Amino acid sequence: MRIGIDIRNIGKKRTGDEVVFFNLVKNLALLDSQNEYRLLTDISDETILQEIRISLGIENKPNFKVVSLVAKSKFDWNFSVVSKYIKRHPLDIYHTQYILPFFIPKKTKLFTTIHDVSFLAYPEHIKFSDLLFLKILIPRSLKRATKIVAVSEFTKNEIIKYYHPDPEKIIVAQNAVGENFLQNLNESESPFAMDTRNKYSLPPEFILYVGTLQPRKNLPVLIEAFAKIKKEIGETKLVLFGNREAHNFDPKIDAKIKEFSLEKDVLLPGFVDEKDKPAVFKLAKVFIFPSLYEGFGIPILEAFASGIPVIASAILPHQEVAENSALFFNPTDTNELSQKIKFVLADEAIRQNLIEKGKQKLNSFSWKENAQKILKNYQKTT
């Protein structure tokens, strides 16, 4: 069986999208030495391609090959480049996310991963042109797909709610935490952690957020909650990791910082490299995930693995992932969030209870099991 996987996001600093496909491919390489894999990317720089091969562990795996397909744009990729490649090099299965390519031979089975449908739940948080594009193309993709991979039960239910596909087409393959988080970094002040602190100019004590800086991430509420208790928590800073140059940056972030004169207290170091993330989490006092909408919430698991407490918005996917292992708050209530931040920073018993529950909950998630489930479905559809 010859399987094509779209790995364009690997190496693109795309946070969750990149993490999901990176760990899928990495674990398929560990599990499967029989089937042939063609990993399709639009990256052409050989140095970067070699870094990708090494990071995926496939440089000595003859059944895994990275294929560079240069395209003028993502539209050109979907409308032309991939279909031409598959016609020349037939695939039994092609796996991408969201939007399937056009003009793919019917004998090629198509898998699409849906991380979330935030663009439907919160259309006001996305550009009109992007929304129109998604509304037109995703229904077509879900209809054409042989299997739809949902990252959580919540996302499965949202897909059914908005698009009404046959539920039997949907595979729930939950996300997990990367192996870099499972390597025991015992001391937060280890040499590696200290290097990371210096690299990102991190303060001695800080509250952490890691993710995109899009409006649905609800960061203005976090900033305002932090402002309410700033005088009570001393020198503790708020650090928001994310690429402000990425798509759909929330301008209200800067406005809130300015409104409360927090320029020296709310730090935006930019995108955090994957290799640095475990140390960044270890150095933090608490991780806060205030999103209005998510499909899963991988950073919650990263915080669990790092041994720091989690405060998360009380939305269904966060509750599915964390259950009783995090403190939840109404994502529109800055007062409730402020109080829970104070509790976690001040009460060591609460901190340790959350940390222990988080470590136990982490055992429920595995990238290996994720890959095994998807591989089994690859095999069943051919």
MOCORTA-V665802 format. One record per pair of residues at least 6 apart in sequence whose C-alpha atoms are under 6 Angstrom apart, sorted by sequence separation. I is the first residue (numbers start at 0). J is the second residue. If there is no record, write none. Layout:
BEGIN
i=I j=J
i=I j=J
END
This chain:
BEGIN
i=52 j=58
i=70 j=76
i=149 j=155
i=343 j=350
i=9 j=17
i=328 j=336
i=8 j=17
i=97 j=111
i=313 j=327
i=92 j=107
i=94 j=109
i=96 j=111
i=97 j=112
i=310 j=325
i=312 j=327
i=313 j=328
i=91 j=107
i=92 j=108
i=93 j=109
i=94 j=110
i=95 j=111
i=96 j=112
i=97 j=113
i=309 j=325
i=310 j=326
i=311 j=327
i=312 j=328
i=313 j=329
i=90 j=107
i=92 j=109
i=94 j=111
i=310 j=327
i=312 j=329
i=312 j=330
i=82 j=102
i=151 j=171
i=82 j=103
i=147 j=168
i=148 j=169
i=149 j=170
i=150 j=171
i=295 j=316
i=78 j=100
i=146 j=168
i=147 j=169
i=148 j=170
i=149 j=171
i=150 j=172
i=151 j=173
i=285 j=307
i=287 j=309
i=289 j=311
i=77 j=100
i=78 j=101
i=146 j=169
i=148 j=171
i=150 j=173
i=285 j=308
i=286 j=309
i=287 j=310
i=288 j=311
i=289 j=312
i=43 j=67
i=281 j=305
i=287 j=311
i=42 j=67
i=36 j=62
i=41 j=67
i=35 j=62
i=36 j=63
i=37 j=64
i=38 j=65
i=39 j=66
i=40 j=67
i=41 j=68
i=238 j=265
i=240 j=267
i=242 j=269
i=37 j=65
i=38 j=66
i=40 j=68
i=41 j=69
i=236 j=264
i=237 j=265
i=238 j=266
i=239 j=267
i=240 j=268
i=241 j=269
i=242 j=270
i=212 j=241
i=240 j=269
i=241 j=270
i=324 j=353
i=25 j=55
i=205 j=235
i=211 j=241
i=240 j=270
i=204 j=235
i=205 j=236
i=206 j=237
i=207 j=238
i=208 j=239
i=209 j=240
i=210 j=241
i=205 j=237
i=324 j=356
i=3 j=36
i=6 j=39
i=7 j=40
i=219 j=252
i=324 j=357
i=0 j=34
i=1 j=35
i=2 j=36
i=3 j=37
i=4 j=38
i=5 j=39
i=6 j=40
i=7 j=41
i=110 j=144
i=213 j=247
i=1 j=36
i=3 j=38
i=109 j=144
i=110 j=145
i=112 j=147
i=213 j=248
i=214 j=249
i=109 j=145
i=110 j=146
i=111 j=147
i=112 j=148
i=113 j=149
i=114 j=150
i=212 j=248
i=213 j=249
i=108 j=145
i=110 j=147
i=98 j=137
i=115 j=154
i=99 j=140
i=98 j=140
i=308 j=350
i=308 j=353
i=308 j=354
i=307 j=354
i=306 j=354
i=303 j=357
i=303 j=358
i=199 j=268
i=217 j=289
i=217 j=290
i=216 j=290
i=217 j=291
i=215 j=290
i=207 j=283
i=215 j=291
i=206 j=283
i=205 j=283
i=206 j=284
i=208 j=286
i=205 j=284
i=206 j=285
i=207 j=286
i=208 j=287
i=192 j=278
i=2 j=90
i=1 j=90
i=2 j=91
i=4 j=93
i=1 j=91
i=2 j=92
i=3 j=93
i=4 j=94
i=5 j=95
i=124 j=214
i=2 j=93
i=187 j=281
i=187 j=282
i=180 j=277
i=224 j=333
i=220 j=333
i=224 j=337
i=176 j=300
i=176 j=301
i=154 j=294
i=153 j=316
i=115 j=294
i=114 j=294
i=175 j=364
i=175 j=365
i=175 j=366
i=172 j=369
i=26 j=367
i=27 j=370
i=23 j=370
END
